[in-house]
Amino acid sequence: MSTTETEDLWRGTSDTGSAIRARAATTPAQRLVWLEESLLLAQASGALARDRARRQRQAEEWASPR
């Protein structure tokens, strides 16, 4: 499969070659802004709380004697 065909499989997602190149061209400050926005979205959607609860359950399972 050629690179173009591979990219076509991902068309419409943020993983296309042009999106990857655009992200690589950003400054560190721009990347931090993007990261902050992503974290705020994850927090607002409840994703962070769900992940925190999942990690806590996993830690409790590991810590419990068998």
N, C-alpha and C positions, 0 to 999 in steps of 0.2 A: 504494500500500500504506500503510495507516495505521500509526501508531506502535505501536499494540497488536499488529497483525499482524506488524510487524517484530520486536518483542520476542518474540512467540511463536516465531519462527524460531530464536531463541537460547535458548529455555527450557531449563534444565538446565545452562547454562554460566555462567561468571562474568561474562558480558557483558550480563546482563539489566539493565533499568533499575534495579531495586531494588538489585542488587549494585553498580552504578556509584554510586548515591546513597549506599549504605552506605560505600563506600570514600571518597567525597568528604567524609563526615562524620567520618572518623578524624582523630586528631591527628597531627602530624608524628612524634611518638615511636612511635605505633602503626604508622605507615607504615614507619618504620625497622625495627621488629621484624618486620613482614611481609616486608620486603625481605631482611633477614638470613636468615629462615627459607627464603625462596625460593632465595637463593644457596647455602645449606647443602644444600638438596635437589638443586639443580643440580650441586653438587660431588659429592655422594654418588652420584648417578646416572651420573656420568661425562660429563654434558653440557658442563661447563666445559672439561674436558680435550679433548673432541672439537672444541669451538669454537676453543680455543686452537690446536690442530693445523691446523684449517681455515684460520684466519687466518695462521698461519705459512706454509703452502703458498701461499696467495694472495700474501703479501708476497714470497716467494721468486720467484714467477712474475713479479711486477711488476718486481723488481729485476734479473732475468736479461736480458742483452742479446738482442735478436732479430735 
